[in-house]
């Protein structure tokens, strides 16, 4: 039973990953994410269901379109596999619960935004805003399903609201200070909106942890990228910080409190 549960969860995640690939390709191009059905971007032939099997489909086709033999990017099965393993990891920690479903949604949004940011250096408002709304809905549902419903609902709503507001203020301040110090735009507005979305899901404490991790990782990678004259998006680092906060945030904060306040 345990094995089958993991297979089903991975298959679900990989299928969501397949849809994420569609969103990442079509949304920045201004195309519908639902119509037409999946097709080869080269010969425009509609793909059959057996061509679209997550992860396995790429290997069965040997990385080439069945109709025109054009190369299919390896990124497609990689994204599907990553999403599948993310779903498995979340399921392993939170079992079958509201938190599991919620964090599946949150991580799917983060992965989609990260890929778009890497491709286009933008973070679409439609995703950050809808992600923020879903984060507040998640906090509402967690509060409603907890004991002492009214008190917990108020607590979780304030957690989401304070996190979202802090995300906007924090990155607004960083952008303002950076503009004054460097004489140019230091951070895009999309990063602030992503931080607000993260805050709605994580609350202010885990948002600060996620941002700290993102800044540390971004500084390491950014230092190397500057030597090569390349610009790097910050969204993927914020997503990485959020994932670490989801999986290990409680342990990290506990270790910090024990180290400095024990």
Secondary structure in CASP SS format (residue, H / E / C, confidence):
PFRMAT SS
TARGET T0000
AUTHOR 0000-0000-0000
METHOD secondary structure of the structure
MODEL  1
X C 1.00
X H 1.00
X H 1.00
X H 1.00
X H 1.00
X H 1.00
X H 1.00
X H 1.00
X H 1.00
X H 1.00
X H 1.00
X H 1.00
X H 1.00
X H 1.00
X H 1.00
X H 1.00
X H 1.00
X H 1.00
X H 1.00
X H 1.00
X H 1.00
X H 1.00
X H 1.00
X H 1.00
X H 1.00
X H 1.00
X C 1.00
X C 1.00
X C 1.00
X C 1.00
X C 1.00
X C 1.00
X C 1.00
X C 1.00
X C 1.00
X C 1.00
X C 1.00
X C 1.00
X E 1.00
X C 1.00
X C 1.00
X C 1.00
X C 1.00
X C 1.00
X C 1.00
X E 1.00
X C 1.00
X C 1.00
X H 1.00
X H 1.00
X H 1.00
X C 1.00
X C 1.00
X C 1.00
X C 1.00
X H 1.00
X H 1.00
X H 1.00
X H 1.00
X H 1.00
X C 1.00
X C 1.00
X C 1.00
X E 1.00
X C 1.00
X C 1.00
X C 1.00
X C 1.00
X C 1.00
X C 1.00
X E 1.00
X C 1.00
X C 1.00
X C 1.00
X H 1.00
X H 1.00
X H 1.00
X H 1.00
X H 1.00
X H 1.00
X H 1.00
X H 1.00
X H 1.00
X H 1.00
X H 1.00
X H 1.00
X H 1.00
X H 1.00
X H 1.00
X H 1.00
X H 1.00
X H 1.00
X H 1.00
X H 1.00
X C 1.00
X C 1.00
X C 1.00
X H 1.00
X H 1.00
X H 1.00
X H 1.00
X H 1.00
X H 1.00
X H 1.00
X H 1.00
X H 1.00
X H 1.00
X H 1.00
X H 1.00
X H 1.00
X H 1.00
X H 1.00
X H 1.00
X H 1.00
X H 1.00
X H 1.00
X H 1.00
X H 1.00
X H 1.00
X H 1.00
X C 1.00
X C 1.00
X C 1.00
X C 1.00
X H 1.00
X H 1.00
X H 1.00
X H 1.00
X H 1.00
X H 1.00
X H 1.00
X H 1.00
X H 1.00
X H 1.00
X H 1.00
X H 1.00
X H 1.00
X H 1.00
X H 1.00
X H 1.00
X H 1.00
X H 1.00
X H 1.00
X H 1.00
X C 1.00
X C 1.00
X C 1.00
X C 1.00
X H 1.00
X H 1.00
X H 1.00
X H 1.00
X H 1.00
X H 1.00
X H 1.00
X H 1.00
X H 1.00
X H 1.00
X H 1.00
X H 1.00
X H 1.00
X H 1.00
X H 1.00
X H 1.00
X H 1.00
X H 1.00
X H 1.00
X H 1.00
X H 1.00
X H 1.00
X H 1.00
X H 1.00
X H 1.00
X H 1.00
X H 1.00
X H 1.00
X H 1.00
X H 1.00
X H 1.00
X H 1.00
X H 1.00
X H 1.00
X C 1.00
X C 1.00
X C 1.00
X C 1.00
X C 1.00
X C 1.00
X H 1.00
X H 1.00
X H 1.00
X H 1.00
X H 1.00
X H 1.00
X H 1.00
X H 1.00
X H 1.00
X H 1.00
X H 1.00
X H 1.00
X H 1.00
X H 1.00
X H 1.00
X H 1.00
X H 1.00
X H 1.00
X H 1.00
X H 1.00
X H 1.00
X H 1.00
X H 1.00
X H 1.00
X H 1.00
X H 1.00
X H 1.00
X H 1.00
X H 1.00
X H 1.00
X H 1.00
X H 1.00
X H 1.00
X H 1.00
X H 1.00
X H 1.00
X H 1.00
X H 1.00
X H 1.00
X C 1.00
X C 1.00
X C 1.00
X C 1.00
X C 1.00
X C 1.00
X C 1.00
X H 1.00
X H 1.00
X H 1.00
X H 1.00
X H 1.00
X H 1.00
X H 1.00
X H 1.00
X H 1.00
X H 1.00
X H 1.00
X H 1.00
X H 1.00
X H 1.00
X H 1.00
X H 1.00
X H 1.00
X H 1.00
X H 1.00
X H 1.00
X H 1.00
X H 1.00
X H 1.00
X H 1.00
X H 1.00
X H 1.00
X H 1.00
X C 1.00
END
